[in-house]
Amino acid sequence: MPKNNNYKSALKHPIFKIISQAAENLNLESYVIGGFVRDFLLDRGEPKDIDIVAIGSGIELATEVSRLLPNNPKVQIFKTYGTAMLRAFDLEIEFVGARKESYTEDSRNPVVEDGSLEDDQKRRDFTINALALNLGEDHFGDLVDPFNGIEDLKHQLIQTPLDPDITYSDDPLRMLRAIRFATQLHFKIEPKSLASISKNKNRIKIISKERIVEELNKILLSEKPSIGFALLHKTGLLPIILPQLTALEGIEEIEGQKHKDNFWHTLEVVDNIAENTDDLWLRWAALLHDIGKAPTKKFHKKIGWTFHGHEFVGSKMVYKLFKQMKMPLNDKMKLVQKLVLMSSRPIVISDENVTDSAVRRLVFDAGNDIEDLMTLCEADITTKNPKRFKKYHNNFKKVRQKIKEVEEKDHIRNFQPPVSGEEIMEFFNLKPSREIGMIKEAIKEAILEGEIPNEYEAAKAYMLKKGKELGLEPVK
């Protein structure tokens, strides 16, 4: 960070001089504000989004900027909000007139009126997002920081410009944003602000599911997602947003027998998988892999705690959760469902005596998702015992090697029967019937069990054998 209060070095991109010129042409003050300034000061790389505040009409400023730019890019105007947006130099630039906001209790959409720069900074969610750089010719690059956001950046603190009760009650989405920024930036939420989130937690109910999921996705995609989910839990937001997760919390003891706390275990699994993949849906699978354990938990005197069928129950819960949260009910949801359903399968076969047929069946059922499944299962190893940790990982290495060997030999992934249904019909002069399905299933089972290789001639001979057993005669 430069030692003085001028940050011209942040404004080297030619777009800022063009905006400055456009503002001067219109006799307006203009400032770059928010995430661009914050990320420059934190040295977080080149941003793709820039927010510009005009003291006057943001729409007029955007139109003038477009006129000065080569190719005069199209200006998208959002009259309801008094904002405009254009794309230039691979950047998305949003323009808004400085404004004051007031809220009603049942909506996060404010009543807006024109205001000063400070009015606009007051309406920002956090002090670190209220930092502005002047784009005027005489004060180009000067920092405007009425709420000491620069100090909060230095001390890695998330706090609101106004009383947090006002900020969070006005727009409850800011509670999730506070937790998301704390997670992404590894910052602390200022104690009064954290207490205010707990106090206002029920206000989150007025926020749309889509906006909530947007923030959850950003928390899940952070370097260490458990930070965010622990804060959601601590503030009481998580039971409101994802009660299926918090239902896993707690250790119950009966007759001296305990089970592990599946909630905190889940957060460890999510952190583990985050070290190995940036795939959002794999991270969702890690978050939800044990949700079926709460409804299936039982205690038996002879064997202790069980969670029989939790994978099947959990996979059904995935669909309901995605639907409830208005998440996509498409192939992404189906992947998460499949990984939850199969989450224990590699663990079951990861002992010394794993058979080729068990591995074939695993590869057959997982198909192209076998690698994702193995990544999830390895993340599920959270034991603190070094010997066990090493043993489990070594076992998974053996399973991976076995998968490779079986796949090279038998080509089971995305299995297609070597003999088609049409060929069976022709061979035995059959019309569509139950016997065709029985023969196809028998061939598949014989290949998976290793009785015959996954080859045409072997499958054809087996087809003939099964046909005779069913009393079918081949066409001469």
C-alpha positions in Angstrom: 0.0 0.0 0.0 1.3 3.5 -0.8 2.1 5.4 2.4 0.1 8.5 1.5 -3.6 8.8 0.8 -3.2 8.9 -3.0 -3.5 5.6 -4.9 -2.9 6.7 -8.6 -1.1 3.3 -9.1 -4.5 1.6 -8.7 -5.9 3.6 -11.7 -3.3 2.8 -14.4 -5.9 1.1 -16.6 -6.9 3.5 -19.5 -10.6 3.1 -18.6 -10.2 5.4 -15.5 -8.9 8.3 -17.6 -11.8 7.9 -20.0 -14.3 7.9 -17.1 -12.6 10.9 -15.6 -12.9 12.7 -18.9 -16.5 11.8 -19.4 -17.3 13.0 -15.8 -15.6 16.3 -16.6 -17.5 16.7 -19.8 -20.8 16.4 -17.8 -19.4 18.5 -14.9 -19.9 15.5 -12.5 -17.8 14.1 -9.7 -17.0 10.4 -10.1 -15.4 7.8 -7.9 -14.4 4.1 -8.2 -15.7 2.4 -5.1 -16.1 -1.0 -3.4 -14.5 -4.3 -4.4 -12.0 -2.9 -6.9 -10.5 -0.6 -4.3 -10.5 -3.2 -1.6 -8.9 -5.9 -3.8 -6.2 -3.5 -5.0 -5.3 -2.6 -1.4 -5.2 -6.4 -0.5 -3.3 -7.2 -3.7 -5.8 -9.8 -4.8 -5.1 -9.6 -8.5 -6.8 -8.0 -11.4 -10.6 -7.5 -10.9 -13.1 -8.0 -13.7 -15.8 -5.8 -12.2 -15.6 -2.1 -11.5 -18.2 0.0 -9.6 -18.4 3.7 -10.4 -20.4 6.3 -8.3 -21.3 9.6 -9.9 -22.6 12.6 -7.9 -25.4 13.0 -10.3 -26.7 10.6 -13.0 -24.9 7.3 -13.3 -26.8 6.6 -16.5 -25.7 9.8 -18.1 -22.1 9.1 -17.1 -22.2 5.6 -18.6 -23.7 7.0 -21.9 -20.9 9.6 -22.1 -18.2 6.9 -21.3 -19.6 4.7 -24.1 -19.4 7.7 -26.5 -15.7 8.2 -25.7 -14.8 4.5 -26.1 -13.8 2.9 -29.3 -16.7 1.0 -30.9 -19.2 2.8 -28.5 -20.1 -0.3 -26.5 -23.8 -0.8 -25.7 -25.0 0.6 -22.4 -27.5 -1.5 -20.5 -29.8 0.8 -18.5 -31.7 -0.3 -15.4 -34.1 2.6 -14.8 -35.7 1.2 -11.7 -32.4 1.2 -9.9 -30.9 4.2 -11.6 -27.9 2.1 -12.7 -26.2 1.4 -16.0 -23.6 -1.1 -17.1 -21.2 -1.5 -20.1 -18.4 -3.8 -21.1 -15.0 -2.6 -22.3 -11.5 -3.9 -22.2 -12.8 -7.3 -20.8 -14.2 -5.4 -17.8 -17.8 -5.1 -16.6 -18.3 -1.5 -15.4 -21.4 -0.5 -13.4 -22.4 3.1 -13.0 -24.7 4.4 -10.3 -25.7 7.9 -9.0 -24.8 8.5 -5.4 -27.9 7.8 -3.3 -29.5 7.5 0.1 -31.6 4.5 0.9 -34.4 3.7 3.3 -36.0 0.3 3.9 -39.3 -1.3 4.9 -39.4 -4.2 7.3 -40.6 -6.9 4.8 -38.2 -6.2 1.9 -34.5 -5.7 1.2 -35.4 -3.5 -1.8 -34.8 0.1 -0.6 -36.6 3.4 -1.3 -33.9 5.4 -3.1 -33.2 9.1 -3.4 -30.3 11.2 -4.6 -27.5 11.7 -2.1 -23.9 12.7 -1.5 -20.8 10.4 -1.8 -20.9 10.0 2.0 -24.6 9.0 1.8 -23.6 6.4 -0.7 -20.8 5.1 1.4 -23.1 4.8 4.4 -25.4 2.5 2.5 -22.5 0.1 1.7 -22.4 -3.2 3.6 -18.9 -3.0 5.2 -16.2 -0.4 5.8 -13.8 -2.2 3.6 -16.3 -2.0 0.7 -17.0 1.7 1.3 -13.5 2.8 0.2 -13.6 5.2 -2.8 -10.9 6.6 -5.1 -11.5 10.1 -6.7 -11.5 10.1 -10.5 -11.6 14.0 -10.7 -8.7 15.6 -12.5 -7.4 17.6 -9.5 -7.7 14.8 -7.0 -7.2 11.7 -9.2 -6.4 8.7 -7.0 -7.2 10.4 -3.7 -8.7 7.9 -1.1 -12.1 8.9 0.4 -12.5 6.8 3.6 -15.0 8.3 6.1 -15.4 5.0 8.1 -11.7 4.1 8.5 -12.0 1.1 6.2 -8.2 1.2 5.5 -7.6 0.4 9.2 -10.1 -2.5 9.1 -8.2 -3.8 6.1 -4.9 -3.6 8.1 -6.5 -5.3 11.1 -8.4 -7.8 8.9 -11.7 -6.9 10.3 -15.3 -7.0 8.9 -17.5 -4.3 10.3 -20.4 -2.1 9.1 -20.3 1.6 8.4 -23.4 2.2 10.5 -24.8 0.4 13.6 -24.8 -3.3 12.5 -28.4 -3.7 13.7 -29.5 -1.2 11.1 -27.2 -2.6 8.3 -28.3 -6.2 8.8 -32.0 -5.5 9.5 -32.2 -3.3 6.4 -30.7 -5.9 4.1 -30.3 -9.3 5.8 -28.3 -10.7 2.9 -25.4 -8.7 4.3 -25.2 -11.2 7.2 -24.3 -13.9 4.7 -22.0 -11.5 2.9 -20.1 -10.7 6.2 -19.6 -14.5 6.7 -18.6 -15.0 3.1 -16.0 -12.2 3.2 -14.6 -13.4 6.5 -14.2 -16.9 4.9 -12.7 -15.7 1.6 -10.4 -13.1 3.1 -9.6 -15.0 6.4 -10.8 -11.8 8.3 -12.6 -11.7 11.7 -16.1 -10.3 12.1 -16.0 -7.4 14.6 -17.7 -8.7 17.9 -20.6 -6.3 18.0 -21.3 -7.1 14.3 -21.1 -10.8 15.0 -23.6 -10.5 17.9 -25.9 -8.5 15.6 -26.0 -11.3 13.1 -27.2 -13.7 15.8 -29.7 -11.1 16.9 -31.1 -10.5 13.4 -30.8 -14.1 12.1 -34.5 -14.6 11.5 -34.5 -11.6 9.1 -32.8 -14.0 6.6 -36.2 -15.5 5.9 -37.1 -12.5 3.7 -34.1 -13.2 1.4 -34.8 -15.3 -1.8 -33.4 -18.8 -1.8 -31.4 -18.0 -5.0 -29.5 -15.1 -3.3 -28.8 -17.3 -0.3 -27.4 -20.1 -2.5 -25.2 -17.6 -4.3 -23.5 -16.8 -1.0 -23.3 -20.4 0.1 -21.7 -21.3 -3.2 -19.0 -18.6 -2.7 -18.4 -19.9 0.9 -18.1 -23.4 -0.5 -15.7 -22.3 -3.2 -13.4 -20.6 -0.7 -10.0 -22.0 0.4 -11.3 -23.2 3.7 -15.2 -23.5 3.6 -15.4 -24.7 7.3 -14.7 -21.1 8.4 -18.0 -19.9 6.9 -20.1 -22.9 7.9 -18.8 -22.7 11.5 -19.8 -19.0 11.5 -23.2 -19.8 10.1 -23.6 -22.3 12.8 -22.4 -20.0 15.6 -24.7 -17.2 14.6 -27.8 -19.4 14.3 -28.2 -18.9 10.5 -27.4 -22.4 9.5 -30.4 -24.1 11.2 -32.7 -21.7 9.4 -30.9 -22.1 6.0 -29.8 -25.8 6.0 -31.4 -27.6 9.0 -30.5 -30.9 7.4 -26.9 -30.1 8.2 -27.3 -29.0 11.8 -29.4 -32.1 12.5 -26.1 -34.0 12.3 -24.6 -32.1 15.3 -24.0 -33.7 18.6 -22.6 -36.9 20.2 -25.1 -39.2 21.9 -24.0 -41.8 24.4 -25.9 -44.9 25.5 -24.4 -47.6 27.7 -21.0 -46.2 27.2 -21.2 -46.2 23.4 -20.8 -43.0 21.5 -20.9 -42.0 17.8 -18.8 -39.2 16.3 -20.2 -35.7 15.7 -21.2 -36.0 12.1 -21.7 -32.2 11.7 -18.1 -31.3 12.6 -16.8 -34.4 10.7 -18.7 -33.1 7.6 -16.9 -29.7 7.8 -13.6 -31.5 7.9 -14.5 -33.5 4.8 -15.4 -30.3 3.0 -12.1 -28.7 3.9 -10.3 -31.9 2.8 -12.0 -32.0 -0.6 -11.4 -28.3 -1.1 -7.6 -29.1 -1.0 -8.1 -31.3 -4.1 -10.8 -29.8 -6.3 -12.4 -26.5 -7.2 -15.5 -28.3 -8.5 -18.5 -26.7 -6.7 -20.7 -29.8 -7.1 -18.1 -32.1 -5.6 -17.9 -29.7 -2.7 -21.7 -29.8 -2.3 -21.5 -33.6 -2.4 -18.9 -33.5 0.5 -21.2 -31.1 2.4 -24.2 -33.4 2.0 -22.6 -36.9 2.0 -23.8 -37.7 5.5 -27.2 -35.9 5.7 -29.0 -39.2 5.8 -27.3 -40.1 9.1 -29.7 -38.0 11.2 -32.9 -39.8 10.2 -31.3 -43.3 10.1 -29.5 -43.2 13.5 -30.4 -46.1 15.8 -28.9 -47.7 18.8 -28.7 -51.5 19.2 -27.5 -53.2 22.4 -25.4 -55.8 20.6 -23.7 -53.6 17.9 -24.1 -50.0 19.2 -24.9 -47.1 16.9 -25.9 -47.7 13.3 -26.8 -45.6 10.3 -28.2 -48.3 8.0 -29.2 -47.0 4.5 -28.0 -43.5 5.3 -26.6 -43.2 1.8 -29.9 -44.1 0.1 -31.9 -41.8 2.4 -29.3 -39.0 2.0 -29.5 -39.2 -1.8 -33.3 -38.8 -1.6 -32.8 -35.8 0.7 -30.4 -34.2 -1.9 -33.3 -33.8 -4.4 -35.6 -32.3 -1.7 -32.9 -29.9 -0.5 -32.0 -28.7 -4.1 -35.7 -28.2 -4.8 -36.3 -26.4 -1.5 -33.3 -24.1 -2.1 -34.3 -23.5 -5.8 -31.0 -25.0 -7.0 -30.7 -26.6 -10.4 -32.5 -30.0 -10.7 -30.3 -31.1 -13.6 -27.2 -33.2 -14.1 -25.4 -31.3 -11.3 -28.0 -32.4 -8.8 -27.9 -35.9 -10.2 -24.1 -36.0 -9.7 -24.4 -34.9 -6.1 -27.2 -37.5 -5.5 -25.1 -40.3 -7.1 -22.0 -39.4 -5.1 -24.0 -39.3 -1.8 -25.6 -42.7 -2.7 -22.3 -44.3 -3.5 -20.2 -42.5 -0.9 -19.5 -45.7 1.2 -18.9 -48.1 -1.7 -15.1 -47.6 -2.2 -14.7 -47.7 1.6 -16.4 -51.1 1.7 -14.0 -52.6 -0.9 -10.9 -50.8 0.4 -9.5 -53.8 2.4 -6.7 -56.1 1.6 -8.8 -58.8 -0.1 -10.7 -56.6 -2.6 -11.9 -58.8 -5.5 -11.8 -57.9 -9.2 -15.6 -58.4 -9.5 -16.2 -55.9 -6.6 -14.0 -53.3 -8.4 -15.8 -54.0 -11.8 -19.2 -53.4 -10.2 -17.9 -50.2 -8.6 -16.6 -48.9 -12.0 -19.8 -50.1 -13.7 -22.1 -48.2 -11.3 -19.9 -45.1 -11.0 -19.1 -44.8 -14.8 -17.3 -41.6 -15.6 -17.8 -40.3 -12.0 -15.5 -42.9 -10.5 -12.6 -40.3 -10.1 -15.0 -37.9 -8.3 -16.2 -40.7 -6.1 -12.7 -41.7 -5.1 -11.8 -38.0 -4.4 -14.9 -37.7 -2.1 -14.1 -40.9 -0.3 -10.5 -40.0 0.3 -11.7 -36.6 1.7 -13.9 -38.6 4.1 -10.8 -39.9 6.0 -10.8 -37.6 9.1 -9.2 -40.0 11.7 -6.6 -38.3 13.9 -4.8 -41.6 14.4 -1.7 -41.4 12.2 -1.5 -45.2 11.7 -5.1 -45.5 10.7 -4.9 -42.4 8.5 -1.9 -43.9 6.6 -3.6 -47.4 6.4 -6.8 -46.0 4.9 -5.0 -43.9 2.3 -2.8 -46.8 1.4 -5.9 -49.0 0.9 -7.4 -46.3 -1.4 -4.2 -46.3 -3.4 -4.7 -50.1 -3.9 -8.3 -49.6 -4.9 -7.2 -46.9 -7.5 -4.6 -49.3 -8.8 -7.1 -52.1 -9.0 -9.6 -49.8 -10.9 -6.8 -48.9 -13.4 -6.0 -52.6 -13.9 -9.6 -53.8 -14.2 -10.5 -50.9 -16.5 -7.5 -51.6 -18.9 -8.4 -55.3 -19.0 -12.2 -55.3 -19.0 -13.3 -51.8 -20.2 -16.3 -51.7 -17.8 -16.7 -47.9 -17.6 -19.8 -46.8 -19.6 -20.4 -50.5 -20.3 -22.2 -51.4 -23.5 -23.2 -55.1 -23.9 -20.9 -56.7 -26.5 -24.1 -58.4 -27.9 -27.1 -56.2 -28.6 -30.7 -56.9 -28.0 -31.4 -56.8 -31.8 -28.7 -59.5 -32.3 -30.2 -61.7 -29.7 -33.7 -61.4 -31.3 -32.2 -62.2 -34.7 -30.2 -65.1 -33.4 -33.1 -66.8 -31.8 -35.8 -65.4 -34.1 -37.6 -63.7 -31.2 -39.9 -60.7 -31.0 -39.3 -58.2 -28.1 -39.7 -60.3 -25.0 -38.7 -60.9 -21.4 -36.1 -63.5 -22.5 -34.0 -60.9 -24.3 -33.6 -58.8 -21.2 -32.8 -62.0 -19.2 -30.0 -63.0 -21.6 -28.6 -59.4 -21.7 -28.6 -59.3 -17.9 -26.9 -62.7 -17.7 -24.1 -61.6 -20.1 -23.6 -58.4 -18.1 -23.4 -60.3 -14.8 -21.0 -62.9 -16.3 -18.7 -60.1 -17.4 -18.9 -58.2 -14.1 -18.2 -61.5 -12.2 -15.2 -62.3 -14.4 -16.7 -65.5 -15.8 -16.2 -64.3 -19.3 -14.1 -61.4 -20.8 -15.8 -58.3 -22.1 -15.4 -59.4 -25.7 -17.9 -60.2 -28.5 -17.0 -63.8 -29.2 -17.1 -64.8 -25.5 -20.4 -62.9 -25.0 -21.9 -64.6 -28.1 -21.0 -68.0 -26.8 -22.5 -67.2 -23.4 -25.7 -65.9 -25.2 -26.0 -69.3 -26.9 -25.6 -71.1 -23.6 -28.1 -69.0 -21.7 -30.6 -69.2 -24.7 -30.4 -73.1 -24.5 -31.0 -72.9 -20.7 -34.2 -70.9 -21.4 -35.3 -73.5 -24.0 -34.5 -71.2 -27.0 -33.2 -72.6 -30.3 -30.9 -70.6 -32.5 -32.0 -70.0 -36.1 -30.2 -72.5 -38.4 
